[in-house]
Amino acid sequence: MIDIPMKCKSAVNRTTLHTLNKKQNERQPQTEESAVISSVLKGQKISLGSSLTGITARLGWKTKNTRCDINVSAFLLGADGKVPGDDWFVFYGQTRSPDQSTVFCAGQAEGSESVTVDFRRLHPSVKKIVFVLTIYEALEHKLHFGMVSDAWIRILNSNDNTELVCFKMTDYYSNVTSMMIGEIYCHNGTWKFNAVGNGVAKDLAGLCTLYGVQVTD
């Protein structure tokens, strides 16, 4: 079972995930994003370059319903599509991966958060990192991604913050509560980005189970 190194040291359970995933309410309004350098459409894949040492994934969104509180998480997966261990994902309540390569960063503005990845520290067993947007307590309050708009993910070169790729979602579903907005994956030694834009009707605990994390009730 996974231990949370921040506010709670017990094994992850649904109450822990809900509690630690609450957002700080005292944030500033979202600022407008800068110009897109390389925009892709849903389903497109693009190389990030062979000499890349790290990236910053910035994610943003707007909500049509004020009860929609969006959480960002990133799952580090092996070749089998599962996490190497129970603590190989980052989110608001667990900000660093075990190898210290991947770090969750709370946003300074409402509707924006980021995750940094240092490929030099990344464990060689990790072949893919999936970036997910999840609506907090969506199942309990009957919330869904039909109440969300203008969701995007930008991948930046961590060395100079130049934008490598941007994906802006166009499809929003009323039967989805967690959205796999995009992923990076290693192919023949080169990291690539995949604009996924698909989701599932699961909360964060359900996503953990999907990716192989053991979560206690």
Long-range contacts (C-beta under 8 A, 24 or more apart in sequence): 1-86, 1-214, 1-216, 2-85, 2-86, 2-87, 2-94, 2-213, 2-214, 3-87, 4-93, 4-94, 5-94, 5-96, 6-93, 6-94, 6-95, 7-93, 8-93, 11-216, 12-86, 12-208, 12-213, 12-215, 12-216, 13-215, 13-216, 13-217, 14-203, 14-205, 14-215, 14-217, 16-93, 17-93, 17-203, 17-204, 17-205, 17-208, 17-215, 18-136, 18-137, 19-93, 20-91, 20-92, 20-93, 20-94, 21-71, 21-91, 21-92, 21-93, 21-134, 21-136, 21-204, 22-69, 22-92, 22-136, 23-69, 23-71, 23-92, 23-136, 24-106, 27-107, 27-108, 27-109, 27-110, 28-108, 28-109, 28-110, 29-109, 29-110, 30-60, 30-62, 30-109, 30-110, 30-111, 30-112, 31-109, 33-60, 33-152, 33-154, 34-163, 36-163, 36-166, 37-162, 37-163, 37-164, 37-165, 37-166, 38-163, 38-164, 38-165, 38-166, 39-165, 39-166, 39-167, 39-168, 40-165, 40-166, 40-167, 40-193, 40-195, 41-167, 41-170, 41-195, 42-167, 42-169, 42-170, 42-171, 42-195, 42-196, 42-197, 43-195, 43-197, 44-167, 44-194, 44-195, 45-192, 45-193, 45-194, 45-195, 46-164, 46-165, 46-192, 46-193, 47-190, 47-191, 47-192, 48-155, 48-164, 48-165, 48-184, 48-190, 48-191, 48-192, 48-193, 49-164, 49-190, 49-191, 50-189, 50-190, 52-119, 52-157, 52-164, 52-191, 53-118, 53-119, 53-120, 53-158, 53-159, 54-116, 54-117, 54-118, 54-119, 54-120, 54-157, 54-158, 54-159, 55-116, 55-117, 55-119, 55-155, 55-156, 55-157, 55-158, 55-164, 55-184, 55-191, 56-114, 56-115, 56-116, 56-117, 56-155, 56-156, 56-158, 56-161, 57-114, 57-115, 57-116, 57-117, 57-131, 57-153, 57-154, 57-155, 57-156, 57-182, 57-184, 58-112, 58-113, 58-114, 58-153, 58-154, 58-156, 59-112, 59-113, 59-114, 59-115, 59-131, 59-133, 59-151, 59-152, 59-153, 59-154, 59-181, 60-111, 60-112, 60-150, 60-151, 60-152, 61-111, 61-133, 61-148, 61-149, 61-150, 61-151, 61-152, 62-111, 62-148, 62-149, 62-150, 62-151, 63-111, 63-147, 63-148, 63-149, 64-147, 64-148, 64-149, 65-143, 65-147, 67-141, 67-143, 68-135, 68-138, 68-143, 68-147, 68-148, 69-135, 69-136, 69-137, 70-111, 70-133, 70-134, 70-135, 70-136, 70-148, 71-133, 71-134, 71-135, 71-136, 71-204, 72-104, 72-113, 72-114, 72-115, 72-131, 72-132, 72-133, 72-134, 73-104, 73-131, 73-132, 73-134, 73-204, 73-207, 74-102, 74-104, 74-115, 74-129, 74-130, 74-131, 74-132, 75-129, 75-130, 75-132, 75-207, 75-211, 76-102, 76-122, 76-123, 76-126, 76-128, 76-129, 77-126, 77-127, 77-128, 77-129, 77-130, 77-211, 78-125, 78-126, 78-127, 78-128, 79-125, 79-127, 81-128, 81-211, 82-211, 82-212, 83-211, 83-212, 83-213, 84-123, 84-125, 84-126, 86-213, 86-214, 88-126, 88-213, 89-208, 89-211, 89-213, 90-115, 91-204, 98-123, 99-123, 99-126, 101-126, 102-129, 116-158, 117-158, 117-184, 118-158, 119-191, 127-185, 127-186, 128-183, 128-184, 128-185, 128-186, 129-183, 129-184, 129-185, 130-180, 130-182, 130-183, 130-196, 130-211, 131-180, 131-181, 131-182, 131-183, 132-178, 132-179, 132-180, 132-181, 132-207, 133-178, 133-179, 133-181, 134-177, 134-178, 134-179, 134-203, 134-204, 134-207, 135-177, 135-178, 137-203, 138-177, 138-178, 138-203, 139-177, 139-201, 139-203, 143-177, 144-173, 144-174, 144-175, 144-176, 144-177, 145-172, 145-173, 145-174, 145-176, 145-177, 145-179, 145-199, 146-172, 146-173, 146-174, 148-172, 148-179, 151-179, 151-181, 152-181, 153-181, 153-182, 155-182, 155-184, 155-193, 164-193, 165-193, 167-193, 167-195, 167-197, 169-197, 170-197, 171-197, 173-199, 175-201, 176-200, 176-201, 177-201, 177-202, 177-203, 178-202, 178-203, 178-204, 178-206, 178-207
